[in-house]
Amino acid sequence: MSKDIFVFVEQRDAKLQSVGYELIGEAASLAQDLNQQVVAVLIGDKVGHHAEELIAYGADKVLVVDDPILGEYMTEPYAKAMTAVIKEKEPEIVLFGATSIGRDLAPRVSARIKTGLTADCTALRIDPETKLLMMTRPAFGGNLMAVIWCKTHRPQMATVRPGVMQPMERDESRKGAIEHVNVAFSESDKTVEILEVVKKTRTAADITQAKCLVSGGRAMGGKEAFGMLRELADLLGGDVSASRAAVDSGWLNKERQVGQTGKTVRPDLYLACGISGAIQHVAGMENSGTIIAINKNDTAPIFGVADLGIVGDLTLILPKLRDAIKKAREKGVNYTAPSSEQYVGMENILYHVQNDIAYLTINRPRQMNALNRKTLQEISSVADKLKNDDSIKVLIVRGAGGRAFVAGADISEMQNMNEAEGREISLMAQEVFVKIKELPQIVIAAINGFTLGGGNELAMACDIRIASSRAKFGQPEVNLGLIPGFTGTQRLSRLVGSGTAKQIIFTTDMLSAEEALRIGLVDAVVPPEGLMRTSRDLALKIMSKSIKAIKLAKKSINEGMPLEFSQGLLVENDCWTKCFAEDGDGYEGMSAFVEKRKADFSKAPKRV
Amino acid sequence: MKIIVCIKQVPDTNEVEIDPVTNTLIRTGIPVIINPDDKSGIEAALDLRDKVPGSTVTVVSMGPPQAEMALREALSMGCDDAILISGRQFGGSDTLATSTIISAALKKIGYDLIITGRQAIDGDTAQVGPQIAEHLGIPQVSYVEEITPEDGALIVMRQYEDRYHKIRVKLPCLLTAIQDLAQPRYMTVGGIVDTEQKDIQILDFDALSDFLDPSAIGLKGSPTNVVRSYTKEPKSQGAILKGLTPDEAVDAIMARLHEVHLI
């Protein structure tokens, strides 16, 4: 019976490549769903000393194949080693990085073992019912995403695109086993002969291969200014490119031109500096992963395709940006966004408004977005701001990082609290979550992953909960000698009934998204990739109605629920009456209905 | 030296568009081309033929009958003969099943050197070449960007992200070509006229049955299956920040770089 998730850990010159850590991080998440272990397979010459490092990054076990023949990569010796490991250990899943080594080795091994292999995956998950690995990969030049499985053959194998998955935080206290696997090599395994190893220095520019492009336009002002772009590109491990205007001015070679008459590029990051963004330029870069544009002119069309646009002066921003990246490279500083009208960033959350929808993102992905005091304070301050902001109608709450919505409260912070401090943190969290519930805005929780303890309590404070099929729910407090104390005992019992609430709290069993839907803990379940789209569509639909009526309906439900029925009816009557008030939307809505036209609630209502 | 070049006819993905209303791939009317990496492979093979007297270049493709067009183009570039592997039993094959079928055909045809493109632009898997080499039990060198013939062997440059390997590999072997390997020549008028006279040999299931296990090919013989496919979410407009101090602007950029794991 096959079991465990194996990761081929790539090394070059006995140095581990980052893709290995990324795959171990992803494997750990899959292993949790399967209740299996993560096994790192370390192949090379004198590489055994790296095993402990792999354990610190989350491997439960490390298999080491160490032999002089495995120094410089050659297909056959590596294929032999990997095949021997797979045949002996019978893994359930084997992951490789989609690098030029992984994409040479993995197909060779798959054909030898006679199992399936899915190339260049960008997402992996375990199907809750079949327990099969669902492998998502782009095709047709990234125009189409395909979900692939390997039903009957074992192991299930995939190569995974570097830079996509998240490594876990290094933790030296992690324990794991190290095992040396003996593979008998002979001279005949050298089916090719390496005559020479030539390390690459910077060769002829090929901007289409760059993972990151720092691109300059006419507003750079001159050839000298591109020196700064080169510095930035080097710091980011990328290359320099330019718009046609800059190339025509002779500031950079034609081979670095992006656009219709230049090259089409698709880097992970495209940093556009002083590029206005003519349609011919945009055609060459719009499919880049993340586009950041800096331009003085706030009407520059480049802002139409930018994920982040900065209206400002390049000559002031770029040197500071260079210094900041240098500092971050040296010290690993954690960066968060600044405050401004549209984009309020704090230490642990991000808040921004896009197309009139507000987004509050809990942004501690490495701690699975766990709620600590600071995070609660920041959520509270956003709620205070929203309370008096009529321009925002819908707020979407979500977790950063793909693995968790919020995986609970920050236990390390509460560990040593005394009675008074315990009471205080609960009162504070209750107050914040009541604030969220009482916001005049409609609050949608977009739930992507683990939603446990305080996370589930935050989700319940929202009006509507949309869950990814990958999400998991639970109240694990009693495991820690605690009870749900951030509104959980009250809200969960009111939402799903006291019997079900008690079952969830007493057993601490985790619920799948489907179970959560069945008991009414969430209101819809969608595929992971459709989560944000569904949440946005829901927000837009709500915003297209009479928002005044919707707010009154929310108020009537919220305030009436805890009351006795007849008292609730009084609240309803009161809210209904407000629809007929001077500033109510009732007149416009009903007039439009009678006049067979579309109601327009955006204008101030007028009574004839 | 008997050189085989494996090519694939692919839709030109630069021309692929998404229907803005249904958000699905528009599949009709997309031009088909010889996969670019494969075309470099053809050019490299023709170049080798010039350098090693007595060599021939056979171009092979697996696909529907329409793939004949790609083979005709290869003949017009100067390849000696062309073989189409085609049959309804082959439909729905994943990379493992495809490589099983192509390697069966290659066993029948015979070879000294096999060149495939590194990867096709429609599937981007880069798997079929190495899998063919494994089925045939011959060495492979992938990501090749330079080939020099030697007696009974080849000296090739193999590209990695951070280095090259200069490798000697004995024949028979399989190489996968990247676009930098060679700049493909154009079809010549003479070539196009000559091509009209040439027959394209078709290998169907019956022709390969001695080399093929029917349970290892087609949809049923494929370990992997597509469960579903979807188009990506259309890109929505991002945040535009005005009136920041340079320090705030830098913080905003750094936060985003951090979010996408670039710092």
Interface residues (C-beta under 8 A of the other chain):
Chain A: R12 E72 Y73 T75 E76 A79 T99 S100 I101 R103 D104 A106 P107 R108 S110 A111 R112 K114 T115 G116 L117 T118 A119 D120 M134 P138 A139 F140 G141 G142 N143 L144 M145 A146 V147 I148 W149 C150 K151 T152 H153 G163 Q166 T191 V192 E193 I194 L195 E196 V197 V198 K199 K200 C212 L236 T264 D268 L269 E286 G289 T290 I291 I292 I294 D298 F303 G304 V305 A306 D307 L308 G309 I310 V311 G312 D313 L316 I317 K320 L321 A324 I325 A328 R329 N334 Y335 T336 A337 P338 S339 S340 E341 Q342 Y343 G345 L350 H352 V353 Q354 N355 A400 E529 M532 R533 R536
Chain B: P11 T13 N14 V16 I18 L25 D94 T95 L96 S99 I121 D122 G123 D124 T125 A126 Q127 V128 G129 P130 Q131 A133 E134 H135 P139 Q140 V141 S142 Y143 I155 Q159 Y160 E161 D162 R163 Y164 H165 K166 I167 R168 V169 C173 A216 S222 P223 T224 N225 V226 V227 R228 S229 Y230 T231 K232 E233 K235 S236 Q237 G238 A239 I240 L241 K242 G243 L244 P246 D247 E248 A249 V250 D251 A252 I253 M254 A255 R256 L257 H258 E259 V260 H261 L262 I263
